[in-house]
């Protein structure tokens, strides 16, 4: 697990109010099972403009999560396959090591926060 440095800055110049981690095929299962609270997994890609926007803006939003877990889809094909990621950015919720499913929402604050709250009310499953 690598904590983002520089006061958890992700993207350009926004102070993060949500801690963030960079996860890989090698460590994602370990950390997602071990971390307490709510993790929002965000699959991104280098060539995706929406992904760049998400990396720059999501950390500064007051999301109802304990951390953002960034996964580079281009470098972590095993996770992409297991989570059946078909579009980027792709978002998934995990709480206390249990999978709550995909989050389908616009990346604007209000719809995203509403979708996260809705996702947190779902029954939990095992991680894929």
N, C-alpha and C positions, 0 to 999 in steps of 0.2 A: 504494500500500500504506500502510495506517495501522497502526502499532504501537499496541497498547492502552496507555494511559497509566496512571499510578498503580500502578507495579510490576506491570503486566499483570493488574490486577484485572478480572475479568469477573463480573458478578452482584453479590451482596451479601457483601462482607467476607471472601472467601477469597483468601489469597495464592496466586498462580498459580505452580506449579512447571513449567508447560509454557508457553513463549512463545506469543503469539496474535496473529493478524492479522485484520483485517476486509477481505474481498475483495468486489469488485463485478463486474458484467458487463464493466466497462471495463478492469479490471486483473487479473482472475483468471488468464487464460491466461498472461500475461507472468510473473507471480510463480510459478505452479505449475510452469512450464517451467524457470525460472531457479533456484529454491530447491533447495539440496542437501538430502539427507536425506529424512525421512519427514514428510509433511503429512497431517493428518486434517482433511478438509473436513467441516464440520458445517452443514447447511442448517437454519435455524430460522425461526420466525415469531412475531410479537408476541403473538398471541392463544393461543399453544400453551403449556400449563402444563408439559408435558414439556420443551419447548425452554427455558423459563425455568429449569427445574431443571438442564438440561444446561449452560447458560451459567454458572450459579452453581457447579456442582460439578465438571465435567470438568477445568477448569484446575488443580484441586488434586489430581487423581489422578496417580499415577506411571505414566502411559501410555507404551508403547514407541514414542513419536513425538517428532519434533523440534519440532513446532509444531501448534497448532490453527488452522484457517482458517475463520472464521465467515462465513457467507453468509446475509444476510437474504432469505429466499425471496420475501417480498412486494415487495421492491424490485429483485430481480434475476431477472426472468422468463426472460431468455435462458439463464442457467445452469440454472435449474430445468428448462427444456425440454430442453436438451442432455444433462443428467444424468438425465433422466426421473424426477424427484422426484415421488413420489405420496403420501408421508406425511412428517410431520415429528416429531421431528428425523430427518434423513437423513444418513448418514455414508458417506464415501468415502475411500479411501486413495490417496495419490500418493507415489511415491518417485523422487527424482532426475528429475522431469519425466515419469515414466511412470505410467500409471493402473493401479492394482491392483484396482479394483472397489469395489463396495458392501460395507459392513460391516453385518451383521445380527446384532445382539446387544442384550440388555438393557443399560441404562446403568449397571448395578451394576458395581463394579470388576472382580471376577473374571471374569464372562462377557465383559465388554468387552475386557479385556486378552487373554484367550484368543482372541477373535475377531480382534483386531488382529494377534496373532502368526500366526494362521492366514492372514490376509490377506496378510501380508508374505511368506509362502512361495509365493504365487501367481505365475504368470508375468506379466510386465508387458505392457501394451498402450499404445497412444497415447491421449492424453486425448480424451474425446468432443468 
